[in-house]
Amino acid sequence: MVAWRIAGRRPPVVCVHGAGVSSREFRPFIEVLGCGHNAWSVDLPGYGAGGRPARPLGLRALTDSLAGG
């Protein structure tokens, strides 16, 4: 998994993209959030720079990959 991060002081915010897009869609958003929060935007496996998984991943597997880092 690939992530963008901007460090801030308040609780973290994680932006997760939908199908057909990548973390780049959230880059302007996390730049604004990063003024006060730890702001993350991730590329899930198979999207953006996230790398191609060995097999297609369903919603549960994508969620697990996010939770596992």
N, C-alpha and C positions, 0 to 999 in steps of 0.2 A: 504494500500500500504506500502511496505517496501522499504527502500532506504539505500544505502551506501553513505557516504559523506566524502570527504577529503577537508579540508579548504585550500584555497589559497587566493591570493590577486587580481587576475584578474577576468574578467567577468565569470559567471558560465557556465558550460557545463553540460548538462544532457544527459546521455546515456540510450536509451530505447531499450530493447531487442526485438527480433522477436519471432515468434511462436516456441514453443518447447524448449526454453532456459530460462535463468533467469539472474538476475543482476550479478550473479557470473561470467558470461562470460566477463564482463567489469571490474572486480576488478583490474587486472594488469594495464589496460588502465587508470583507474581513479587514481591509485597510481602515475603514471607518470604525468598525467595532474594536480594532486593535488599539484605538486611543484610550480605551478604558478596560477592555476585557482581554484575556488570552483568547485569541480567535484562531480557529483551525478550519481548513477546508481540505477534504481528503479526496483522493482518487481511489475508488474501490477497485478490486481486481477486475481486469477486463475493460476498464474505462480510463481515458486519458493516459497518464504515464504509469498507471497501476499495474501494467504487465498482464499478459494473457494467462488465465488460469488453465490448468491441464484439462478441465472439463467445464461446461457451462455451470454457473452457480445460481442457485435459486435465492429467494429473499432471505431465508434463514441462514444460508452459508455466507451471504454478503453481510448480514448483520453480525454473524460470528466473527468475520474478518475485521470488522470495525471494532468490536468489543475486545478482540485479542490484540489489536494494534498491528 
